[in-house]
Amino acid sequence: MLQRSLSVWLASSCLLAGLPVASLAQSNPGFILIGPGGVRDRALNYHLDFEGKAGGFDRYRFNIRTSDLATAELQNLAVSEIQISYPNTFSGEFDPRRIELRVDRQSLRLRSATWVPQEQRIEIIPEQPVPAGKSMQVVLSNVRNPNYGGMFYFNCRIITPGATPLLRYVGTWVLSID
């Protein structure tokens, strides 16, 4: 009896230990040991709604919190445009009609949302600049993930309103596609 109970316990613990925890792995940049250009210190949080399966459709939620803006200078600037660049190894597809910018959980009206696949870039321009000190979320719906998995660095830059608009680096979302 004891031997049978031990066998059942060992078999069930092996099954539980082997279950994937994909939803946890797709919700944050995780623990980054090293990365190009200081990514470790500037990793931004994100969430993939449908687990980031290769070849599948997904919704990316990229967070830009005020606390993510590394310097006080960035925290005190309004945002007139967000540019997201990604590596040329990312062969996924974006639907520019399904791009949102949210502030305080409210979707903002956009002047334009453009996907420029030749330059591996997404540009988001709200009708009105986002006031300084506001956290934002970029929601990319109806995204076709690449057919092959990997780790992809999506860089976020903002443009501030004014006579001399400057492109400023905010951080990087480190996406993992299965």
GROMACS elastic network, one bead per residue, 0.5 to 0.9 nm:
[ bonds ]
;  ai    aj funct       b0    kb
    1     4     6  0.51832   500
    1     5     6  0.62301   500
    1     6     6  0.86105   500
    2     5     6  0.51211   500
    2     6     6  0.60954   500
    2     7     6  0.85894   500
    3     6     6  0.50976   500
    3     7     6  0.61756   500
    3     8     6  0.87218   500
    4     7     6  0.50771   500
    4     8     6  0.62636   500
    4     9     6  0.85985   500
    5     8     6  0.51730   500
    5     9     6  0.60965   500
    5    10     6  0.86010   500
    6     9     6  0.50614   500
    6    10     6  0.61055   500
    6    11     6  0.85587   500
    7    10     6  0.52022   500
    7    11     6  0.61344   500
    7    12     6  0.86089   500
    8    11     6  0.51703   500
    8    12     6  0.61143   500
    8    13     6  0.85454   500
    9    12     6  0.52704   500
    9    13     6  0.61064   500
    9    14     6  0.86250   500
   10    13     6  0.52078   500
   10    14     6  0.62054   500
   10    15     6  0.87264   500
   11    14     6  0.52506   500
   11    15     6  0.64134   500
   11    16     6  0.88672   500
   12    15     6  0.50740   500
   12    16     6  0.62688   500
   12    17     6  0.86234   500
   13    16     6  0.50889   500
   13    17     6  0.60513   500
   13    18     6  0.85607   500
   14    17     6  0.51450   500
   14    18     6  0.62091   500
   14    19     6  0.89677   500
   15    18     6  0.52384   500
   15    19     6  0.66283   500
   16    19     6  0.55155   500
   17    20     6  0.83391   500
   20    23     6  0.86507   500
   21    24     6  0.58103   500
   21    25     6  0.66199   500
   22    25     6  0.50852   500
   22    26     6  0.62723   500
   22    27     6  0.89990   500
   22    51     6  0.61994   500
   22    52     6  0.84982   500
   22   178     6  0.87931   500
   23    26     6  0.53336   500
   23    27     6  0.66816   500
   23    47     6  0.89461   500
   23    48     6  0.82425   500
   23    49     6  0.84344   500
   23    50     6  0.83102   500
   23    51     6  0.58277   500
   23    52     6  0.89920   500
   24    27     6  0.56342   500
   24    28     6  0.77255   500
   24    51     6  0.89324   500
   25    28     6  0.68864   500
   25    29     6  0.81809   500
   25    30     6  0.73045   500
   25    51     6  0.83315   500
   25   176     6  0.79855   500
   26    29     6  0.78970   500
   26    30     6  0.87544   500
   26    46     6  0.77970   500
   26    47     6  0.59266   500
   26    48     6  0.56814   500
   26    49     6  0.82477   500
   26    50     6  0.88589   500
   26    51     6  0.60117   500
   26    52     6  0.69075   500
   26   175     6  0.76203   500
   26   176     6  0.69320   500
   26   177     6  0.83194   500
   27    30     6  0.82010   500
   27    45     6  0.72697   500
   27    46     6  0.56549   500
   27    48     6  0.63081   500
   27    49     6  0.85110   500
   27    51     6  0.86991   500
   28    31     6  0.88689   500
   28    43     6  0.89637   500
   28    44     6  0.77490   500
   28    46     6  0.53833   500
   28    47     6  0.64579   500
   28   173     6  0.84709   500
   28   174     6  0.82319   500
   28   175     6  0.84500   500
   29    32     6  0.72841   500
   29    43     6  0.64393   500
   29    44     6  0.67826   500
   29    45     6  0.59631   500
   29    46     6  0.71728   500
   29   173     6  0.66472   500
   29   174     6  0.54477   500
   29   175     6  0.70045   500
   29   176     6  0.84823   500
   30    43     6  0.89431   500
   30    45     6  0.88106   500
   30   174     6  0.85953   500
   31    40     6  0.83732   500
   32    35     6  0.71639   500
   32    39     6  0.81715   500
   32    40     6  0.55845   500
   32    41     6  0.88440   500
   32    43     6  0.83538   500
   32   174     6  0.89828   500
   33    40     6  0.67669   500
   34    38     6  0.79735   500
   34    39     6  0.75004   500
   34    40     6  0.60380   500
   35    38     6  0.62656   500
   35    39     6  0.51849   500
   35    40     6  0.58584   500
   36    39     6  0.58312   500
   36    40     6  0.81771   500
   37    40     6  0.84024   500
   38    41     6  0.56931   500
   38    42     6  0.65604   500
   38    43     6  0.87262   500
   39    43     6  0.55533   500
   39   153     6  0.88191   500
   39   171     6  0.71508   500
   39   172     6  0.62588   500
   39   173     6  0.86442   500
   39   174     6  0.84402   500
   40    43     6  0.57456   500
   40   172     6  0.88591   500
   41    70     6  0.89804   500
   41   171     6  0.84679   500
   42    68     6  0.74317   500
   42    69     6  0.85466   500
   42    70     6  0.75759   500
   42   170     6  0.74072   500
   42   172     6  0.61599   500
   42   173     6  0.86421   500
   43    68     6  0.82747   500
   43   171     6  0.57570   500
   43   173     6  0.57538   500
   43   174     6  0.69182   500
   44    62     6  0.77183   500
   44    63     6  0.67098   500
   44    64     6  0.68981   500
   44    65     6  0.84300   500
   44    68     6  0.67891   500
   44   156     6  0.89793   500
   44   170     6  0.86742   500
   44   171     6  0.59880   500
   44   172     6  0.55323   500
   44   174     6  0.76459   500
   45    61     6  0.86656   500
   45    62     6  0.65570   500
   45    63     6  0.55672   500
   45    64     6  0.75900   500
   45    65     6  0.86747   500
   45    68     6  0.88318   500
   45   172     6  0.86653   500
   45   173     6  0.64713   500
   45   174     6  0.84663   500
   46    60     6  0.71905   500
   46    61     6  0.54195   500
   46    63     6  0.56114   500
   46    64     6  0.88729   500
   46   137     6  0.89649   500
   46   173     6  0.67264   500
   46   174     6  0.84727   500
   46   175     6  0.81305   500
   47    51     6  0.86144   500
   47    59     6  0.82158   500
   47    60     6  0.60180   500
   47    61     6  0.50816   500
   47    62     6  0.67361   500
   47    63     6  0.83315   500
   48    51     6  0.55816   500
   48    52     6  0.60012   500
   48    58     6  0.66614   500
   48    59     6  0.57540   500
   48    61     6  0.63493   500
   48    62     6  0.87947   500
   48   175     6  0.87741   500
   49    52     6  0.77269   500
   49    58     6  0.62890   500
   49    59     6  0.53571   500
   49    60     6  0.66204   500
   49    61     6  0.77568   500
   50    53     6  0.73836   500
   50    56     6  0.85039   500
   50    57     6  0.74756   500
   50    58     6  0.52323   500
   50    59     6  0.67217   500
   50    60     6  0.87421   500
   51    58     6  0.75259   500
   51   177     6  0.81082   500
   51   178     6  0.82370   500
   52    55     6  0.88011   500
   52    56     6  0.74272   500
   52    57     6  0.80380   500
   52    58     6  0.64872   500
   52    59     6  0.86599   500
   52    60     6  0.88428   500
   52   145     6  0.70016   500
   52   149     6  0.86694   500
   52   175     6  0.85551   500
   52   176     6  0.71399   500
   52   178     6  0.61243   500
   53    56     6  0.54680   500
   53    57     6  0.77853   500
   53    58     6  0.80145   500
   53   145     6  0.69561   500
   53   146     6  0.86304   500
   53   147     6  0.86707   500
   53   149     6  0.76674   500
   53   177     6  0.59304   500
   53   178     6  0.51097   500
   54    57     6  0.85241   500
   54   144     6  0.86180   500
   54   145     6  0.55353   500
   54   146     6  0.55927   500
   54   148     6  0.55702   500
   54   149     6  0.53829   500
   54   150     6  0.88018   500
   54   177     6  0.59955   500
   54   178     6  0.54958   500
   55    92     6  0.81118   500
   55   144     6  0.65720   500
   55   145     6  0.50572   500
   55   146     6  0.52746   500
   55   148     6  0.70766   500
   55   149     6  0.84714   500
   56   143     6  0.82836   500
   56   144     6  0.58882   500
   56   145     6  0.54906   500
   56   146     6  0.78302   500
   56   147     6  0.78469   500
   57   141     6  0.86090   500
   57   142     6  0.60408   500
   57   143     6  0.53971   500
   57   145     6  0.59609   500
   58   140     6  0.84124   500
   58   141     6  0.66446   500
   58   142     6  0.59069   500
   58   143     6  0.51160   500
   58   144     6  0.64296   500
   58   145     6  0.68548   500
   59   139     6  0.70271   500
   59   140     6  0.55806   500
   59   142     6  0.60309   500
   59   143     6  0.59969   500
   59   144     6  0.88968   500
   60   138     6  0.79089   500
   60   139     6  0.57373   500
   60   140     6  0.50474   500
   60   141     6  0.64897   500
   60   142     6  0.88072   500
   60   143     6  0.75077   500
   61   137     6  0.65282   500
   61   138     6  0.57962   500
   61   140     6  0.65044   500
   61   141     6  0.85193   500
   62   136     6  0.84473   500
   62   137     6  0.55183   500
   62   138     6  0.50100   500
   62   139     6  0.63591   500
   62   140     6  0.81666   500
   62   173     6  0.74063   500
   63    68     6  0.88576   500
   63   135     6  0.77750   500
   63   136     6  0.61126   500
   63   138     6  0.64641   500
   63   139     6  0.87028   500
   63   173     6  0.88112   500
   64    67     6  0.82769   500
   64    68     6  0.63238   500
   64    69     6  0.77537   500
   64   134     6  0.89412   500
   64   135     6  0.57894   500
   64   136     6  0.50448   500
   64   137     6  0.58642   500
   64   138     6  0.79122   500
   64   156     6  0.87847   500
   64   170     6  0.82294   500
   64   171     6  0.85652   500
   65    68     6  0.51348   500
   65    69     6  0.70429   500
   65   133     6  0.87832   500
   65   134     6  0.73890   500
   65   136     6  0.60640   500
   65   137     6  0.79232   500
   66    69     6  0.54800   500
   66    70     6  0.86160   500
   66    74     6  0.86403   500
   66    75     6  0.61359   500
   66   132     6  0.88228   500
   66   133     6  0.58693   500
   66   134     6  0.61371   500
   66   135     6  0.50509   500
   66   136     6  0.80768   500
   67    70     6  0.70704   500
   67    75     6  0.79637   500
   67   135     6  0.82863   500
   68    71     6  0.87863   500
   68    75     6  0.88440   500
   68   135     6  0.89464   500
   68   170     6  0.75395   500
   68   171     6  0.76169   500
   69    72     6  0.74961   500
   69    73     6  0.85473   500
   69    74     6  0.57807   500
   69    75     6  0.58686   500
   69   170     6  0.60169   500
   69   171     6  0.78322   500
   70    73     6  0.84381   500
   70    74     6  0.70849   500
   70    75     6  0.78757   500
   70   170     6  0.74416   500
   70   171     6  0.85666   500
   71    74     6  0.54766   500
   71    75     6  0.65978   500
   71    76     6  0.89698   500
   72    76     6  0.63124   500
   72    77     6  0.89837   500
   73    76     6  0.53849   500
   73    77     6  0.67594   500
   74    77     6  0.53955   500
   74    78     6  0.84684   500
   74   132     6  0.83627   500
   74   133     6  0.86769   500
   74   168     6  0.82532   500
   74   170     6  0.80518   500
   75    78     6  0.82967   500
   75   132     6  0.63075   500
   75   133     6  0.53821   500
   75   134     6  0.83028   500
   76   131     6  0.87458   500
   76   132     6  0.51014   500
   76   133     6  0.60468   500
   77   130     6  0.89422   500
   77   131     6  0.74173   500
   77   133     6  0.73561   500
   77   160     6  0.65904   500
   77   161     6  0.85360   500
   78   129     6  0.61566   500
   78   130     6  0.54671   500
   78   133     6  0.76650   500
   78   134     6  0.85098   500
   78   159     6  0.85068   500
   78   160     6  0.57790   500
   78   161     6  0.67926   500
   79    82     6  0.73380   500
   79   125     6  0.89593   500
   79   126     6  0.87018   500
   79   128     6  0.89089   500
   79   129     6  0.52552   500
   79   131     6  0.67401   500
   79   132     6  0.71316   500
   79   158     6  0.63035   500
   79   159     6  0.59217   500
   79   161     6  0.66129   500
   80   124     6  0.87166   500
   80   125     6  0.62469   500
   80   126     6  0.65678   500
   80   127     6  0.83779   500
   80   128     6  0.71179   500
   80   130     6  0.64750   500
   80   158     6  0.74358   500
   80   159     6  0.56515   500
   80   160     6  0.52286   500
   80   161     6  0.53677   500
   80   165     6  0.89132   500
   81   123     6  0.70884   500
   81   124     6  0.56671   500
   81   126     6  0.67925   500
   81   129     6  0.76350   500
   81   130     6  0.87692   500
   81   157     6  0.84288   500
   81   158     6  0.56405   500
   81   160     6  0.69766   500
   81   161     6  0.83217   500
   82   122     6  0.81258   500
   82   123     6  0.58796   500
   82   124     6  0.51411   500
   82   125     6  0.65922   500
   82   126     6  0.88009   500
   82   156     6  0.70579   500
   82   157     6  0.59132   500
   82   159     6  0.64051   500
   83   121     6  0.68229   500
   83   122     6  0.56909   500
   83   124     6  0.64205   500
   83   125     6  0.88119   500
   83   155     6  0.80695   500
   83   156     6  0.58844   500
   83   157     6  0.51807   500
   83   158     6  0.60961   500
   83   159     6  0.79614   500
   83   167     6  0.86781   500
   84   120     6  0.83934   500
   84   121     6  0.55610   500
   84   122     6  0.50580   500
   84   123     6  0.65305   500
   84   124     6  0.84623   500
   84   154     6  0.63852   500
   84   155     6  0.55055   500
   84   157     6  0.64513   500
   84   158     6  0.87403   500
   85   119     6  0.81031   500
   85   120     6  0.56676   500
   85   122     6  0.64237   500
   85   123     6  0.87962   500
   85   153     6  0.83512   500
   85   154     6  0.55880   500
   85   155     6  0.51980   500
   85   156     6  0.67340   500
   85   157     6  0.83105   500
   86    89     6  0.83521   500
   86    90     6  0.69761   500
   86   119     6  0.88915   500
   86   120     6  0.55058   500
   86   121     6  0.64226   500
   86   122     6  0.86585   500
   86   152     6  0.71991   500
   86   153     6  0.60236   500
   86   155     6  0.63823   500
   87    90     6  0.56689   500
   87    91     6  0.88811   500
   87   120     6  0.66074   500
   87   152     6  0.67703   500
   87   153     6  0.66463   500
   87   154     6  0.72913   500
   88    91     6  0.71431   500
   88   118     6  0.89615   500
   88   119     6  0.83490   500
   88   120     6  0.63308   500
   89   152     6  0.79635   500
   90    93     6  0.87726   500
   90   120     6  0.84958   500
   90   145     6  0.83976   500
   90   146     6  0.63077   500
   90   148     6  0.88657   500
   90   150     6  0.86112   500
   90   152     6  0.68269   500
   91   144     6  0.88317   500
   91   145     6  0.75051   500
   91   147     6  0.74680   500
   91   148     6  0.83984   500
   92   143     6  0.71987   500
   92   144     6  0.52492   500
   92   147     6  0.75668   500
   93   117     6  0.82351   500
   93   142     6  0.86362   500
   93   143     6  0.57997   500
   93   145     6  0.67982   500
   93   146     6  0.76367   500
   94    97     6  0.88973   500
   94    98     6  0.82542   500
   94    99     6  0.85704   500
   94   115     6  0.69028   500
   94   117     6  0.87817   500
   94   122     6  0.87424   500
   94   140     6  0.73373   500
   94   141     6  0.77997   500
   94   142     6  0.68402   500
   94   144     6  0.65074   500
   94   145     6  0.88181   500
   95    98     6  0.54694   500
   95    99     6  0.70604   500
   95   114     6  0.89368   500
   95   115     6  0.76447   500
   95   140     6  0.76074   500
   95   141     6  0.70511   500
   95   142     6  0.60583   500
   95   143     6  0.63901   500
   95   144     6  0.85629   500
   96    99     6  0.55173   500
   96   112     6  0.89362   500
   96   113     6  0.58034   500
   96   114     6  0.56220   500
   96   115     6  0.58250   500
   96   122     6  0.84001   500
   96   140     6  0.81705   500
   96   141     6  0.88204   500
   97   100     6  0.87052   500
   97   113     6  0.73547   500
   97   114     6  0.85136   500
   97   141     6  0.87825   500
   98   113     6  0.87202   500
   98   139     6  0.80391   500
   98   140     6  0.62109   500
   98   141     6  0.52422   500
   98   142     6  0.66998   500
   98   143     6  0.88005   500
   99   113     6  0.64575   500
   99   114     6  0.86242   500
   99   124     6  0.80960   500
   99   138     6  0.73445   500
   99   139     6  0.58074   500
   99   141     6  0.63410   500
   99   142     6  0.89367   500
  100   107     6  0.64054   500
  100   108     6  0.72930   500
  100   109     6  0.83916   500
  100   110     6  0.78338   500
  100   113     6  0.81478   500
  100   124     6  0.83636   500
  100   137     6  0.81196   500
  100   138     6  0.58051   500
  100   139     6  0.50274   500
  100   140     6  0.65934   500
  100   141     6  0.82584   500
  101   106     6  0.82745   500
  101   107     6  0.57252   500
  101   108     6  0.57334   500
  101   109     6  0.80006   500
  101   110     6  0.76835   500
  101   124     6  0.77394   500
  101   125     6  0.89222   500
  101   126     6  0.76732   500
  101   136     6  0.69547   500
  101   137     6  0.58386   500
  101   139     6  0.63286   500
  101   140     6  0.89523   500
  102   105     6  0.55502   500
  102   106     6  0.51453   500
  102   108     6  0.57746   500
  102   135     6  0.85879   500
  102   136     6  0.55984   500
  102   137     6  0.50335   500
  102   138     6  0.63632   500
  102   139     6  0.76316   500
  103   106     6  0.53441   500
  103   107     6  0.65608   500
  103   108     6  0.69910   500
  103   130     6  0.79574   500
  103   134     6  0.68746   500
  103   135     6  0.62149   500
  103   137     6  0.65938   500
  104   107     6  0.83824   500
  104   134     6  0.77614   500
  104   135     6  0.71250   500
  104   136     6  0.72927   500
  104   137     6  0.87602   500
  105   136     6  0.83999   500
  105   137     6  0.81345   500
  107   110     6  0.89734   500
  108   126     6  0.67686   500
  108   127     6  0.78906   500
  108   128     6  0.86242   500
  109   112     6  0.88956   500
  109   126     6  0.60573   500
  109   127     6  0.58728   500
  109   128     6  0.80832   500
  110   113     6  0.68740   500
  110   124     6  0.73427   500
  110   125     6  0.58353   500
  110   127     6  0.50374   500
  110   128     6  0.81221   500
  111   124     6  0.80308   500
  111   125     6  0.54997   500
  111   126     6  0.51867   500
  111   128     6  0.83013   500
  112   123     6  0.77883   500
  112   124     6  0.60400   500
  112   125     6  0.52674   500
  112   126     6  0.69105   500
  112   127     6  0.80551   500
  113   122     6  0.73587   500
  113   123     6  0.57288   500
  113   125     6  0.63405   500
  113   126     6  0.84518   500
  114   121     6  0.83175   500
  114   122     6  0.56566   500
  114   123     6  0.51294   500
  114   124     6  0.65283   500
  114   125     6  0.87325   500
  115   119     6  0.89526   500
  115   120     6  0.79507   500
  115   121     6  0.61124   500
  115   123     6  0.65025   500
  115   124     6  0.88933   500
  116   119     6  0.56455   500
  116   120     6  0.60582   500
  116   121     6  0.52227   500
  116   122     6  0.60642   500
  116   123     6  0.79239   500
  117   121     6  0.63543   500
  117   122     6  0.81300   500
  118   121     6  0.79440   500
  119   122     6  0.88714   500
  124   138     6  0.88301   500
  125   128     6  0.83478   500
  125   129     6  0.82173   500
  126   129     6  0.61914   500
  126   130     6  0.75289   500
  128   131     6  0.87632   500
  129   132     6  0.88940   500
  129   160     6  0.81369   500
  129   161     6  0.71509   500
  130   133     6  0.87517   500
  130   134     6  0.71135   500
  130   136     6  0.85805   500
  131   134     6  0.61806   500
  132   135     6  0.88838   500
  140   143     6  0.65865   500
  144   147     6  0.87365   500
  145   148     6  0.83279   500
  145   149     6  0.84088   500
  145   177     6  0.75302   500
  146   149     6  0.66867   500
  146   150     6  0.89020   500
  146   177     6  0.79365   500
  148   177     6  0.78837   500
  148   178     6  0.77018   500
  149   176     6  0.73375   500
  150   175     6  0.81323   500
  150   176     6  0.57991   500
  150   177     6  0.52992   500
  150   178     6  0.66014   500
  151   174     6  0.67305   500
  151   175     6  0.55686   500
  151   177     6  0.63759   500
  151   178     6  0.87934   500
  152   173     6  0.81322   500
  152   174     6  0.58020   500
  152   175     6  0.51008   500
  152   176     6  0.64123   500
  152   177     6  0.79116   500
  153   172     6  0.63011   500
  153   173     6  0.58953   500
  153   175     6  0.63321   500
  153   176     6  0.89833   500
  154   171     6  0.85965   500
  154   172     6  0.54648   500
  154   173     6  0.50732   500
  154   174     6  0.64048   500
  154   175     6  0.73928   500
  155   169     6  0.77233   500
  155   170     6  0.78091   500
  155   171     6  0.60252   500
  155   173     6  0.64333   500
  155   174     6  0.86799   500
  156   168     6  0.85366   500
  156   169     6  0.61662   500
  156   170     6  0.55240   500
  156   171     6  0.54818   500
  156   172     6  0.59099   500
  156   173     6  0.78246   500
  157   167     6  0.61840   500
  157   168     6  0.51990   500
  157   170     6  0.53537   500
  157   171     6  0.73681   500
  158   166     6  0.79815   500
  158   167     6  0.56188   500
  158   168     6  0.52989   500
  158   169     6  0.66248   500
  158   170     6  0.69526   500
  159   165     6  0.59722   500
  159   166     6  0.54856   500
  159   168     6  0.63770   500
  160   164     6  0.85011   500
  160   165     6  0.55716   500
  160   166     6  0.62211   500
  160   167     6  0.73982   500
  160   168     6  0.82351   500
  161   164     6  0.77608   500
  161   165     6  0.58733   500
  161   166     6  0.83975   500
  162   165     6  0.56808   500
  162   166     6  0.87950   500
  169   172     6  0.87536   500
